[in-house]
């Protein structure tokens, strides 16, 4: 999967993403759902479990940078 096809995909946080943490998200991709290691796109953000996120950067093979998809 190339970088451009991952950017913009939506996912859900399954392990808290935040400063000093390596979080986890699940993203629907390639006809299924896959888990990726996740970091906050804005390094100071903390994104709690269950939050819907959007992928803003993809680092193959299993790392994404994400931001919350909706304001809370």
Predicted model as a PDB file, atoms N, CA, C, CB and O in Angstrom, pLDDT in the B-factor column:
MODEL        1                                                                  
ATOM      1  N   UNK A   1       0.848  -1.168   0.000  1.00 61.00           N  
ATOM      2  CA  UNK A   1       0.000   0.000   0.000  1.00 61.00           C  
ATOM      3  C   UNK A   1       0.893   1.230   0.000  1.00 61.00           C  
ATOM      4  CB  UNK A   1      -0.964  -0.001   1.215  1.00 61.00           C  
ATOM      5  O   UNK A   1       1.843   1.298   0.780  1.00 61.00           O  
ATOM      6  N   UNK A   2       0.607   2.203  -0.859  1.00 61.00           N  
ATOM      7  CA  UNK A   2       1.447   3.392  -0.912  1.00 61.00           C  
ATOM      8  C   UNK A   2       0.980   4.443   0.098  1.00 61.00           C  
ATOM      9  CB  UNK A   2       1.443   3.980  -2.325  1.00 61.00           C  
ATOM     10  O   UNK A   2      -0.122   4.366   0.642  1.00 61.00           O  
ATOM     11  N   UNK A   3       1.851   5.424   0.330  1.00 58.00           N  
ATOM     12  CA  UNK A   3       1.586   6.451   1.335  1.00 58.00           C  
ATOM     13  C   UNK A   3       0.283   7.192   1.081  1.00 58.00           C  
ATOM     14  CB  UNK A   3       2.725   7.434   1.379  1.00 58.00           C  
ATOM     15  O   UNK A   3      -0.495   7.416   2.008  1.00 58.00           O  
ATOM     16  N   UNK A   4       0.043   7.571  -0.156  1.00 62.00           N  
ATOM     17  CA  UNK A   4      -1.126   8.380  -0.487  1.00 62.00           C  
ATOM     18  C   UNK A   4      -2.428   7.649  -0.202  1.00 62.00           C  
ATOM     19  CB  UNK A   4      -1.078   8.789  -1.941  1.00 62.00           C  
ATOM     20  O   UNK A   4      -3.416   8.288   0.160  1.00 62.00           O  
ATOM     21  N   UNK A   5      -2.459   6.342  -0.353  1.00 89.00           N  
ATOM     22  CA  UNK A   5      -3.713   5.625  -0.138  1.00 89.00           C  
ATOM     23  C   UNK A   5      -4.050   5.464   1.340  1.00 89.00           C  
ATOM     24  CB  UNK A   5      -3.647   4.266  -0.792  1.00 89.00           C  
ATOM     25  O   UNK A   5      -5.208   5.202   1.662  1.00 89.00           O  
ATOM     26  N   UNK A   6      -3.094   5.609   2.251  1.00 94.00           N  
ATOM     27  CA  UNK A   6      -3.350   5.541   3.689  1.00 94.00           C  
ATOM     28  C   UNK A   6      -3.780   6.894   4.244  1.00 94.00           C  
ATOM     29  CB  UNK A   6      -2.107   5.047   4.425  1.00 94.00           C  
ATOM     30  O   UNK A   6      -4.634   6.961   5.129  1.00 94.00           O  
ATOM     31  N   UNK A   7      -3.199   7.961   3.736  1.00 95.00           N  
ATOM     32  CA  UNK A   7      -3.509   9.297   4.231  1.00 95.00           C  
ATOM     33  C   UNK A   7      -4.974   9.614   3.952  1.00 95.00           C  
ATOM     34  CB  UNK A   7      -2.585  10.357   3.581  1.00 95.00           C  
ATOM     35  O   UNK A   7      -5.462   9.448   2.834  1.00 95.00           O  
ATOM     36  N   UNK A   8      -5.658  10.071   4.989  1.00 96.00           N  
ATOM     37  CA  UNK A   8      -7.075  10.417   4.859  1.00 96.00           C  
ATOM     38  C   UNK A   8      -8.019   9.320   5.337  1.00 96.00           C  
ATOM     39  CB  UNK A   8      -7.384  10.739   3.430  1.00 96.00           C  
ATOM     40  O   UNK A   8      -9.214   9.561   5.507  1.00 96.00           O  
ATOM     41  N   UNK A   9      -7.486   8.110   5.557  1.00 96.00           N  
ATOM     42  CA  UNK A   9      -8.340   7.033   6.054  1.00 96.00           C  
ATOM     43  C   UNK A   9      -8.712   7.297   7.510  1.00 96.00           C  
ATOM     44  CB  UNK A   9      -7.634   5.662   5.913  1.00 96.00           C  
ATOM     45  O   UNK A   9      -7.958   7.918   8.260  1.00 96.00           O  
ATOM     46  N   UNK A  10      -9.889   6.812   7.889  1.00 97.00           N  
ATOM     47  CA  UNK A  10     -10.369   6.965   9.258  1.00 97.00           C  
ATOM     48  C   UNK A  10     -10.102   5.690  10.035  1.00 97.00           C  
ATOM     49  CB  UNK A  10     -11.871   7.311   9.281  1.00 97.00           C  
ATOM     50  O   UNK A  10     -10.075   4.594   9.476  1.00 97.00           O  
ATOM     51  N   UNK A  11      -9.907   5.855  11.330  1.00 97.00           N  
ATOM     52  CA  UNK A  11      -9.684   4.713  12.204  1.00 97.00           C  
ATOM     53  C   UNK A  11     -10.194   5.013  13.598  1.00 97.00           C  
ATOM     54  CB  UNK A  11      -8.201   4.344  12.247  1.00 97.00           C  
ATOM     55  O   UNK A  11     -10.782   6.067  13.841  1.00 97.00           O  
ATOM     56  N   UNK A  12      -9.968   4.084  14.513  1.00 98.00           N  
ATOM     57  CA  UNK A  12     -10.377   4.254  15.904  1.00 98.00           C  
ATOM     58  C   UNK A  12      -9.200   3.892  16.802  1.00 98.00           C  
ATOM     59  CB  UNK A  12     -11.629   3.378  16.239  1.00 98.00           C  
ATOM     60  O   UNK A  12      -8.504   2.906  16.562  1.00 98.00           O  
ATOM     61  N   UNK A  13      -8.985   4.696  17.833  1.00 98.00           N  
ATOM     62  CA  UNK A  13      -7.887   4.469  18.771  1.00 98.00           C  
ATOM     63  C   UNK A  13      -8.219   3.270  19.653  1.00 98.00           C  
ATOM     64  CB  UNK A  13      -7.624   5.735  19.638  1.00 98.00           C  
ATOM     65  O   UNK A  13      -9.281   3.216  20.274  1.00 98.00           O  
ATOM     66  N   UNK A  14      -7.297   2.309  19.699  1.00 98.00           N  
ATOM     67  CA  UNK A  14      -7.466   1.135  20.562  1.00 98.00           C  
ATOM     68  C   UNK A  14      -6.470   1.147  21.714  1.00 98.00           C  
ATOM     69  CB  UNK A  14      -7.307  -0.154  19.750  1.00 98.00           C  
ATOM     70  O   UNK A  14      -6.600   0.366  22.656  1.00 98.00           O  
ATOM     71  N   UNK A  15      -5.485   2.021  21.645  1.00 97.00           N  
ATOM     72  CA  UNK A  15      -4.505   2.220  22.723  1.00 97.00           C  
ATOM     73  C   UNK A  15      -4.133   3.690  22.742  1.00 97.00           C  
ATOM     74  CB  UNK A  15      -3.228   1.315  22.528  1.00 97.00           C  
ATOM     75  O   UNK A  15      -3.682   4.218  21.726  1.00 97.00           O  
ATOM     76  N   UNK A  16      -4.309   4.361  23.860  1.00 97.00           N  
ATOM     77  CA  UNK A  16      -4.144   5.813  23.965  1.00 97.00           C  
ATOM     78  C   UNK A  16      -2.897   6.322  23.240  1.00 97.00           C  
ATOM     79  CB  UNK A  16      -4.081   6.218  25.423  1.00 97.00           C  
ATOM     80  O   UNK A  16      -1.808   5.763  23.367  1.00 97.00           O  
ATOM     81  N   UNK A  17      -3.091   7.396  22.480  1.00 97.00           N  
ATOM     82  CA  UNK A  17      -2.029   8.052  21.719  1.00 97.00           C  
ATOM     83  C   UNK A  17      -1.692   9.350  22.446  1.00 97.00           C  
ATOM     84  CB  UNK A  17      -2.461   8.321  20.219  1.00 97.00           C  
ATOM     85  O   UNK A  17      -2.593  10.120  22.778  1.00 97.00           O  
ATOM     86  N   UNK A  18      -0.419   9.602  22.695  1.00 94.00           N  
ATOM     87  CA  UNK A  18      -0.061  10.852  23.362  1.00 94.00           C  
ATOM     88  C   UNK A  18       1.426  11.015  23.534  1.00 94.00           C  
ATOM     89  CB  UNK A  18      -0.723  10.932  24.698  1.00 94.00           C  
ATOM     90  O   UNK A  18       2.209  10.153  23.134  1.00 94.00           O  
ATOM     91  N   UNK A  19       1.823  12.152  24.145  1.00 93.00           N  
ATOM     92  CA  UNK A  19       3.245  12.418  24.365  1.00 93.00           C  
ATOM     93  C   UNK A  19       3.886  11.298  25.190  1.00 93.00           C  
ATOM     94  CB  UNK A  19       3.433  13.777  25.071  1.00 93.00           C  
ATOM     95  O   UNK A  19       3.373  10.926  26.246  1.00 93.00           O  
ATOM     96  N   UNK A  20       4.988  10.775  24.712  1.00 90.00           N  
ATOM     97  CA  UNK A  20       5.701   9.721  25.422  1.00 90.00           C  
ATOM     98  C   UNK A  20       5.052   8.353  25.309  1.00 90.00           C  
ATOM     99  CB  UNK A  20       5.821  10.083  26.852  1.00 90.00           C  
ATOM    100  O   UNK A  20       5.509   7.399  25.939  1.00 90.00           O  
ATOM    101  N   UNK A  21       4.000   8.243  24.523  1.00 92.00           N  
ATOM    102  CA  UNK A  21       3.299   6.968  24.353  1.00 92.00           C  
ATOM    103  C   UNK A  21       3.321   6.526  22.902  1.00 92.00           C  
ATOM    104  CB  UNK A  21       1.854   7.077  24.846  1.00 92.00           C  
ATOM    105  O   UNK A  21       3.255   7.351  21.991  1.00 92.00           O  
ATOM    106  N   UNK A  22       3.412   5.236  22.693  1.00 92.00           N  
ATOM    107  CA  UNK A  22       3.190   4.666  21.366  1.00 92.00           C  
ATOM    108  C   UNK A  22       1.795   4.075  21.430  1.00 92.00           C  
ATOM    109  CB  UNK A  22       4.296   3.576  20.965  1.00 92.00           C  
ATOM    110  O   UNK A  22       1.577   3.051  22.078  1.00 92.00           O  
ATOM    111  N   UNK A  23       0.851   4.716  20.757  1.00 97.00           N  
ATOM    112  CA  UNK A  23      -0.530   4.264  20.776  1.00 97.00           C  
ATOM    113  C   UNK A  23      -0.791   3.240  19.692  1.00 97.00           C  
ATOM    114  CB  UNK A  23      -1.471   5.436  20.617  1.00 97.00           C  
ATOM    115  O   UNK A  23       0.118   2.800  18.988  1.00 97.00           O  
ATOM    116  N   UNK A  24      -2.059   2.871  19.576  1.00 98.00           N  
ATOM    117  CA  UNK A  24      -2.465   1.910  18.558  1.00 98.00           C  
ATOM    118  C   UNK A  24      -3.818   2.328  18.008  1.00 98.00           C  
ATOM    119  CB  UNK A  24      -2.521   0.466  19.134  1.00 98.00           C  
ATOM    120  O   UNK A  24      -4.694   2.781  18.744  1.00 98.00           O  
ATOM    121  N   UNK A  25      -3.970   2.167  16.698  1.00 98.00           N  
ATOM    122  CA  UNK A  25      -5.250   2.432  16.046  1.00 98.00           C  
ATOM    123  C   UNK A  25      -5.606   1.268  15.145  1.00 98.00           C  
ATOM    124  CB  UNK A  25      -5.204   3.748  15.239  1.00 98.00           C  
ATOM    125  O   UNK A  25      -4.740   0.521  14.690  1.00 98.00           O  
ATOM    126  N   UNK A  26      -6.893   1.130  14.899  1.00 98.00           N  
ATOM    127  CA  UNK A  26      -7.363   0.140  13.935  1.00 98.00           C  
ATOM    128  C   UNK A  26      -7.965   0.911  12.769  1.00 98.00           C  
ATOM    129  CB  UNK A  26      -8.409  -0.858  14.577  1.00 98.00           C  
ATOM    130  O   UNK A  26      -8.785   1.809  12.958  1.00 98.00           O  
ATOM    131  N   UNK A  27      -7.545   0.545  11.559  1.00 97.00           N  
ATOM    132  CA  UNK A  27      -7.956   1.253  10.347  1.00 97.00           C  
ATOM    133  C   UNK A  27      -8.512   0.230   9.358  1.00 97.00           C  
ATOM    134  CB  UNK A  27      -6.760   2.053   9.720  1.00 97.00           C  
ATOM    135  O   UNK A  27      -7.936  -0.842   9.173  1.00 97.00           O  
ATOM    136  N   UNK A  28      -9.627   0.569   8.730  1.00 94.00           N  
ATOM    137  CA  UNK A  28     -10.176  -0.290   7.674  1.00 94.00           C  
ATOM    138  C   UNK A  28      -9.381  -0.047   6.396  1.00 94.00           C  
ATOM    139  CB  UNK A  28     -11.707  -0.010   7.445  1.00 94.00           C  
ATOM    140  O   UNK A  28      -9.357   1.056   5.849  1.00 94.00           O  
ATOM    141  N   UNK A  29      -8.729  -1.119   5.939  1.00 92.00           N  
ATOM    142  CA  UNK A  29      -7.860  -1.005   4.769  1.00 92.00           C  
ATOM    143  C   UNK A  29      -7.768  -2.371   4.091  1.00 92.00           C  
ATOM    144  CB  UNK A  29      -6.439  -0.483   5.168  1.00 92.00           C  
ATOM    145  O   UNK A  29      -7.851  -3.406   4.753  1.00 92.00           O  
ATOM    146  N   UNK A  30      -7.598  -2.367   2.777  1.00 86.00           N  
ATOM    147  CA  UNK A  30      -7.451  -3.606   1.994  1.00 86.00           C  
ATOM    148  C   UNK A  30      -8.575  -4.606   2.239  1.00 86.00           C  
ATOM    149  CB  UNK A  30      -6.127  -4.261   2.314  1.00 86.00           C  
ATOM    150  O   UNK A  30      -8.329  -5.812   2.270  1.00 86.00           O  
ATOM    151  N   UNK A  31      -9.795  -4.127   2.411  1.00 90.00           N  
ATOM    152  CA  UNK A  31     -10.943  -5.017   2.573  1.00 90.00           C  
ATOM    153  C   UNK A  31     -11.087  -5.612   3.961  1.00 90.00           C  
ATOM    154  CB  UNK A  31     -10.853  -6.117   1.590  1.00 90.00           C  
ATOM    155  O   UNK A  31     -11.902  -6.512   4.166  1.00 90.00           O  
ATOM    156  N   UNK A  32     -10.314  -5.127   4.915  1.00 94.00           N  
ATOM    157  CA  UNK A  32     -10.392  -5.625   6.287  1.00 94.00           C  
ATOM    158  C   UNK A  32     -10.044  -4.522   7.252  1.00 94.00           C  
ATOM    159  CB  UNK A  32      -9.462  -6.827   6.493  1.00 94.00           C  
ATOM    160  O   UNK A  32     -10.106  -3.343   6.903  1.00 94.00           O  
ATOM    161  N   UNK A  33      -9.679  -4.890   8.460  1.00 96.00           N  
ATOM    162  CA  UNK A  33      -9.258  -3.920   9.473  1.00 96.00           C  
ATOM    163  C   UNK A  33      -7.895  -4.351   9.994  1.00 96.00           C  
ATOM    164  CB  UNK A  33     -10.304  -3.813  10.643  1.00 96.00           C  
ATOM    165  O   UNK A  33      -7.681  -5.526  10.293  1.00 96.00           O  
ATOM    166  N   UNK A  34      -6.974  -3.395  10.101  1.00 96.00           N  
ATOM    167  CA  UNK A  34      -5.620  -3.699  10.549  1.00 96.00           C  
ATOM    168  C   UNK A  34      -5.189  -2.734  11.637  1.00 96.00           C  
ATOM    169  CB  UNK A  34      -4.639  -3.647   9.376  1.00 96.00           C  
ATOM    170  O   UNK A  34      -5.619  -1.581  11.663  1.00 96.00           O  
ATOM    171  N   UNK A  35      -4.336  -3.210  12.537  1.00 97.00           N  
ATOM    172  CA  UNK A  35      -3.804  -2.391  13.628  1.00 97.00           C  
ATOM    173  C   UNK A  35      -2.486  -1.764  13.207  1.00 97.00           C  
ATOM    174  CB  UNK A  35      -3.614  -3.233  14.910  1.00 97.00           C  
ATOM    175  O   UNK A  35      -1.674  -2.387  12.523  1.00 97.00           O  
ATOM    176  N   UNK A  36      -2.287  -0.518  13.627  1.00 98.00           N  
ATOM    177  CA  UNK A  36      -1.060   0.213  13.345  1.00 98.00           C  
ATOM    178  C   UNK A  36      -0.567   0.881  14.623  1.00 98.00           C  
ATOM    179  CB  UNK A  36      -1.284   1.260  12.226  1.00 98.00           C  
ATOM    180  O   UNK A  36      -1.371   1.287  15.462  1.00 98.00           O  
ATOM    181  N   UNK A  37       0.743   0.997  14.773  1.00 98.00           N  
ATOM    182  CA  UNK A  37       1.307   1.819  15.841  1.00 98.00           C  
ATOM    183  C   UNK A  37       0.973   3.263  15.498  1.00 98.00           C  
ATOM    184  CB  UNK A  37       2.871   1.601  15.998  1.00 98.00           C  
ATOM    185  O   UNK A  37       0.992   3.637  14.326  1.00 98.00           O  
ATOM    186  N   UNK A  38       0.667   4.082  16.503  1.00 98.00           N  
ATOM    187  CA  UNK A  38       0.195   5.434  16.209  1.00 98.00           C  
ATOM    188  C   UNK A  38       0.836   6.483  17.104  1.00 98.00           C  
ATOM    189  CB  UNK A  38      -1.305   5.498  16.351  1.00 98.00           C  
ATOM    190  O   UNK A  38       1.073   6.267  18.293  1.00 98.00           O  
ATOM    191  N   UNK A  39       1.104   7.617  16.491  1.00 97.00           N  
ATOM    192  CA  UNK A  39       1.601   8.801  17.188  1.00 97.00           C  
ATOM    193  C   UNK A  39       0.676   9.959  16.838  1.00 97.00           C  
ATOM    194  CB  UNK A  39       3.096   9.122  16.799  1.00 97.00           C  
ATOM    195  O   UNK A  39       0.077   9.978  15.763  1.00 97.00           O  
ATOM    196  N   UNK A  40       0.560  10.929  17.751  1.00 96.00           N  
ATOM    197  CA  UNK A  40      -0.248  12.119  17.482  1.00 96.00           C  
ATOM    198  C   UNK A  40       0.482  13.012  16.491  1.00 96.00           C  
ATOM    199  CB  UNK A  40      -0.554  12.894  18.792  1.00 96.00           C  
ATOM    200  O   UNK A  40       1.681  13.252  16.632  1.00 96.00           O  
ATOM    201  N   UNK A  41      -0.237  13.505  15.488  1.00 95.00           N  
ATOM    202  CA  UNK A  41       0.355  14.395  14.491  1.00 95.00           C  
ATOM    203  C   UNK A  41       0.867  15.672  15.159  1.00 95.00           C  
ATOM    204  CB  UNK A  41      -0.674  14.737  13.388  1.00 95.00           C  
ATOM    205  O   UNK A  41       1.931  16.183  14.809  1.00 95.00           O  
ATOM    206  N   UNK A  42       0.091  16.184  16.132  1.00 91.00           N  
ATOM    207  CA  UNK A  42       0.549  17.305  16.955  1.00 91.00           C  
ATOM    208  C   UNK A  42       1.124  16.659  18.207  1.00 91.00           C  
ATOM    209  CB  UNK A  42      -0.631  18.349  17.294  1.00 91.00           C  
ATOM    210  O   UNK A  42       0.379  16.113  19.021  1.00 91.00           O  
ATOM    211  N   UNK A  43       2.423  16.715  18.365  1.00 85.00           N  
ATOM    212  CA  UNK A  43       3.121  15.966  19.406  1.00 85.00           C  
ATOM    213  C   UNK A  43       2.614  16.139  20.821  1.00 85.00           C  
ATOM    214  CB  UNK A  43       4.515  16.330  19.383  1.00 85.00           C  
ATOM    215  O   UNK A  43       2.897  15.298  21.674  1.00 85.00           O  
ATOM    216  N   UNK A  44       1.870  17.207  21.103  1.00 91.00           N  
ATOM    217  CA  UNK A  44       1.389  17.450  22.462  1.00 91.00           C  
ATOM    218  C   UNK A  44      -0.026  16.926  22.685  1.00 91.00           C  
ATOM    219  CB  UNK A  44       1.434  18.929  22.765  1.00 91.00           C  
ATOM    220  O   UNK A  44      -0.503  16.935  23.820  1.00 91.00           O  
ATOM    221  N   UNK A  45      -0.708  16.473  21.639  1.00 92.00           N  
ATOM    222  CA  UNK A  45      -2.083  15.975  21.777  1.00 92.00           C  
ATOM    223  C   UNK A  45      -2.120  14.635  22.491  1.00 92.00           C  
ATOM    224  CB  UNK A  45      -2.745  15.847  20.406  1.00 92.00           C  
ATOM    225  O   UNK A  45      -1.211  13.816  22.358  1.00 92.00           O  
ATOM    226  N   UNK A  46      -3.184  14.427  23.249  1.00 96.00           N  
ATOM    227  CA  UNK A  46      -3.465  13.124  23.853  1.00 96.00           C  
ATOM    228  C   UNK A  46      -4.808  12.697  23.282  1.00 96.00           C  
ATOM    229  CB  UNK A  46      -3.481  13.180  25.456  1.00 96.00           C  
ATOM    230  O   UNK A  46      -5.804  13.409  23.416  1.00 96.00           O  
ATOM    231  N   UNK A  47      -4.830  11.544  22.651  1.00 96.00           N  
ATOM    232  CA  UNK A  47      -6.047  11.041  22.011  1.00 96.00           C  
ATOM    233  C   UNK A  47      -6.440   9.756  22.719  1.00 96.00           C  
ATOM    234  CB  UNK A  47      -5.839  10.801  20.468  1.00 96.00           C  
ATOM    235  O   UNK A  47      -5.709   8.766  22.686  1.00 96.00           O  
ATOM    236  N   UNK A  48      -7.588   9.782  23.351  1.00 96.00           N  
ATOM    237  CA  UNK A  48      -8.034   8.675  24.192  1.00 96.00           C  
ATOM    238  C   UNK A  48      -8.604   7.521  23.375  1.00 96.00           C  
ATOM    239  CB  UNK A  48      -9.072   9.162  25.178  1.00 96.00           C  
ATOM    240  O   UNK A  48      -9.021   7.678  22.228  1.00 96.00           O  
ATOM    241  N   UNK A  49      -8.602   6.367  24.013  1.00 97.00           N  
ATOM    242  CA  UNK A  49      -9.166   5.142  23.435  1.00 97.00           C  
ATOM    243  C   UNK A  49     -10.613   5.380  23.015  1.00 97.00           C  
ATOM    244  CB  UNK A  49      -9.084   3.968  24.444  1.00 97.00           C  
ATOM    245  O   UNK A  49     -11.388   6.001  23.743  1.00 97.00           O  
ATOM    246  N   UNK A  50     -10.966   4.876  21.828  1.00 97.00           N  
ATOM    247  CA  UNK A  50     -12.321   5.014  21.313  1.00 97.00           C  
ATOM    248  C   UNK A  50     -12.526   6.208  20.401  1.00 97.00           C  
ATOM    249  CB  UNK A  50     -13.265   5.105  22.440  1.00 97.00           C  
ATOM    250  O   UNK A  50     -13.552   6.292  19.726  1.00 97.00           O  
ATOM    251  N   UNK A  51     -11.578   7.134  20.363  1.00 97.00           N  
ATOM    252  CA  UNK A  51     -11.686   8.332  19.528  1.00 97.00           C  
ATOM    253  C   UNK A  51     -11.517   7.976  18.053  1.00 97.00           C  
ATOM    254  CB  UNK A  51     -10.637   9.380  19.947  1.00 97.00           C  
ATOM    255  O   UNK A  51     -10.645   7.187  17.690  1.00 97.00           O  
ATOM    256  N   UNK A  52     -12.362   8.569  17.211  1.00 98.00           N  
ATOM    257  CA  UNK A  52     -12.228   8.398  15.763  1.00 98.00           C  
ATOM    258  C   UNK A  52     -11.134   9.343  15.291  1.00 98.00           C  
ATOM    259  CB  UNK A  52     -13.588   8.677  15.014  1.00 98.00           C  
ATOM    260  O   UNK A  52     -11.142  10.528  15.626  1.00 98.00           O  
ATOM    261  N   UNK A  53     -10.200   8.820  14.519  1.00 98.00           N  
ATOM    262  CA  UNK A  53      -9.050   9.594  14.047  1.00 98.00           C  
ATOM    263  C   UNK A  53      -8.902   9.496  12.536  1.00 98.00           C  
ATOM    264  CB  UNK A  53      -7.769   9.116  14.730  1.00 98.00           C  
ATOM    265  O   UNK A  53      -9.468   8.614  11.890  1.00 98.00           O  
ATOM    266  N   UNK A  54      -8.118  10.432  11.989  1.00 97.00           N  
ATOM    267  CA  UNK A  54      -7.786  10.410  10.570  1.00 97.00           C  
ATOM    268  C   UNK A  54      -6.274  10.297  10.437  1.00 97.00           C  
ATOM    269  CB  UNK A  54      -8.322  11.684   9.838  1.00 97.00           C  
ATOM    270  O   UNK A  54      -5.528  10.961  11.156  1.00 97.00           O  
ATOM    271  N   UNK A  55      -5.829   9.456   9.518  1.00 97.00           N  
ATOM    272  CA  UNK A  55      -4.402   9.278   9.247  1.00 97.00           C  
ATOM    273  C   UNK A  55      -3.904  10.489   8.454  1.00 97.00           C  
ATOM    274  CB  UNK A  55      -4.134   7.943   8.464  1.00 97.00           C  
ATOM    275  O   UNK A  55      -4.455  10.822   7.405  1.00 97.00           O  
ATOM    276  N   UNK A  56      -2.855  11.143   8.968  1.00 96.00           N  
ATOM    277  CA  UNK A  56      -2.279  12.287   8.262  1.00 96.00           C  
ATOM    278  C   UNK A  56      -0.899  11.982   7.686  1.00 96.00           C  
ATOM    279  CB  UNK A  56      -2.189  13.477   9.197  1.00 96.00           C  
ATOM    280  O   UNK A  56      -0.411  12.696   6.810  1.00 96.00           O  
ATOM    281  N   UNK A  57      -0.273  10.915   8.183  1.00 96.00           N  
ATOM    282  CA  UNK A  57       1.017  10.479   7.634  1.00 96.00           C  
ATOM    283  C   UNK A  57       1.174   8.986   7.873  1.00 96.00           C  
ATOM    284  CB  UNK A  57       2.203  11.269   8.275  1.00 96.00           C  
ATOM    285  O   UNK A  57       0.751   8.467   8.907  1.00 96.00           O  
ATOM    286  N   UNK A  58       1.783   8.298   6.914  1.00 96.00           N  
ATOM    287  CA  UNK A  58       1.989   6.854   6.998  1.00 96.00           C  
ATOM    288  C   UNK A  58       3.460   6.551   6.803  1.00 96.00           C  
ATOM    289  CB  UNK A  58       1.131   6.101   5.949  1.00 96.00           C  
ATOM    290  O   UNK A  58       4.073   6.999   5.834  1.00 96.00           O  
ATOM    291  N   UNK A  59       4.030   5.778   7.742  1.00 95.00           N  
ATOM    292  CA  UNK A  59       5.415   5.336   7.639  1.00 95.00           C  
ATOM    293  C   UNK A  59       5.413   3.817   7.564  1.00 95.00           C  
ATOM    294  CB  UNK A  59       6.274   5.846   8.849  1.00 95.00           C  
ATOM    295  O   UNK A  59       5.218   3.145   8.577  1.00 95.00           O  
ATOM    296  N   UNK A  60       5.628   3.269   6.368  1.00 94.00           N  
ATOM    297  CA  UNK A  60       5.580   1.812   6.213  1.00 94.00           C  
ATOM    298  C   UNK A  60       6.572   1.123   7.137  1.00 94.00           C  
ATOM    299  CB  UNK A  60       5.864   1.420   4.764  1.00 94.00           C  
ATOM    300  O   UNK A  60       7.631   1.689   7.410  1.00 94.00           O  
ATOM    301  N   UNK A  61       6.283  -0.042   7.617  1.00 94.00           N  
ATOM    302  CA  UNK A  61       5.104  -0.813   7.228  1.00 94.00           C  
ATOM    303  C   UNK A  61       3.904  -0.645   8.163  1.00 94.00           C  
ATOM    304  CB  UNK A  61       5.464  -2.256   7.157  1.00 94.00           C  
ATOM    305  O   UNK A  61       2.783  -0.901   7.725  1.00 94.00           O  
ATOM    306  N   UNK A  62       4.074  -0.220   9.454  1.00 96.00           N  
ATOM    307  CA  UNK A  62       2.953  -0.287  10.392  1.00 96.00           C  
ATOM    308  C   UNK A  62       2.818   0.924  11.298  1.00 96.00           C  
ATOM    309  CB  UNK A  62       3.086  -1.497  11.232  1.00 96.00           C  
ATOM    310  O   UNK A  62       2.296   0.793  12.405  1.00 96.00           O  
ATOM    311  N   UNK A  63       3.270   2.100  10.870  1.00 97.00           N  
ATOM    312  CA  UNK A  63       3.203   3.279  11.734  1.00 97.00           C  
ATOM    313  C   UNK A  63       2.424   4.392  11.058  1.00 97.00           C  
ATOM    314  CB  UNK A  63       4.611   3.765  12.098  1.00 97.00           C  
ATOM    315  O   UNK A  63       2.598   4.658   9.868  1.00 97.00           O  
ATOM    316  N   UNK A  64       1.556   5.046  11.839  1.00 97.00           N  
ATOM    317  CA  UNK A  64       0.782   6.172  11.321  1.00 97.00           C  
ATOM    318  C   UNK A  64       0.835   7.333  12.309  1.00 97.00           C  
ATOM    319  CB  UNK A  64      -0.685   5.755  11.051  1.00 97.00           C  
ATOM    320  O   UNK A  64       1.012   7.138  13.511  1.00 97.00           O  
ATOM    321  N   UNK A  65       0.678   8.532  11.782  1.00 97.00           N  
ATOM    322  CA  UNK A  65       0.476   9.728  12.588  1.00 97.00           C  
ATOM    323  C   UNK A  65      -0.978  10.119  12.379  1.00 97.00           C  
ATOM    324  CB  UNK A  65       1.476  10.904  12.190  1.00 97.00           C  
ATOM    325  O   UNK A  65      -1.462  10.151  11.248  1.00 97.00           O  
ATOM    326  N   UNK A  66      -1.674  10.416  13.475  1.00 97.00           N  
ATOM    327  CA  UNK A  66      -3.111  10.646  13.405  1.00 97.00           C  
ATOM    328  C   UNK A  66      -3.511  11.921  14.118  1.00 97.00           C  
ATOM    329  CB  UNK A  66      -3.857   9.474  13.994  1.00 97.00           C  
ATOM    330  O   UNK A  66      -2.763  12.466  14.930  1.00 97.00           O  
ATOM    331  N   UNK A  67      -4.702  12.382  13.798  1.00 97.00           N  
ATOM    332  CA  UNK A  67      -5.332  13.511  14.466  1.00 97.00           C  
ATOM    333  C   UNK A  67      -6.795  13.153  14.702  1.00 97.00           C  
ATOM    334  CB  UNK A  67      -5.194  14.828  13.624  1.00 97.00           C  
ATOM    335  O   UNK A  67      -7.377  12.382  13.939  1.00 97.00           O  
ATOM    336  N   UNK A  68      -7.386  13.706  15.744  1.00 96.00           N  
ATOM    337  CA  UNK A  68      -8.791  13.440  16.028  1.00 96.00           C  
ATOM    338  C   UNK A  68      -9.626  13.925  14.833  1.00 96.00           C  
ATOM    339  CB  UNK A  68      -9.244  14.144  17.362  1.00 96.00           C  
ATOM    340  O   UNK A  68      -9.401  15.019  14.316  1.00 96.00           O  
ATOM    341  N   UNK A  69     -10.581  13.109  14.404  1.00 94.00           N  
ATOM    342  CA  UNK A  69     -11.369  13.434  13.225  1.00 94.00           C  
ATOM    343  C   UNK A  69     -12.439  14.483  13.519  1.00 94.00           C  
ATOM    344  CB  UNK A  69     -12.014  12.181  12.674  1.00 94.00           C  
ATOM    345  O   UNK A  69     -12.849  15.229  12.629  1.00 94.00           O  
ATOM    346  N   UNK A  70     -12.885  14.535  14.761  1.00 90.00           N  
ATOM    347  CA  UNK A  70     -13.961  15.458  15.136  1.00 90.00           C  
ATOM    348  C   UNK A  70     -13.553  16.209  16.392  1.00 90.00           C  
ATOM    349  CB  UNK A  70     -15.304  14.701  15.360  1.00 90.00           C  
ATOM    350  O   UNK A  70     -12.893  15.656  17.271  1.00 90.00           O  
ATOM    351  N   UNK A  71     -13.953  17.482  16.471  1.00 79.00           N  
ATOM    352  CA  UNK A  71     -13.713  18.252  17.707  1.00 79.00           C  
ATOM    353  C   UNK A  71     -14.631  17.736  18.796  1.00 79.00           C  
ATOM    354  CB  UNK A  71     -13.941  19.782  17.480  1.00 79.00           C  
ATOM    355  O   UNK A  71     -15.782  17.382  18.540  1.00 79.00           O  
ATOM    356  N   UNK A  72     -14.106  17.696  20.026  1.00 61.00           N  
ATOM    357  CA  UNK A  72     -14.964  17.245  21.112  1.00 61.00           C  
ATOM    358  C   UNK A  72     -15.338  18.376  22.027  1.00 61.00           C  
ATOM    359  CB  UNK A  72     -14.293  16.156  21.897  1.00 61.00           C  
ATOM    360  O   UNK A  72     -16.061  18.169  23.001  1.00 61.00           O  
TER     361      UNK A  72                                                      
ENDMDL                                                                          
END                                                                             
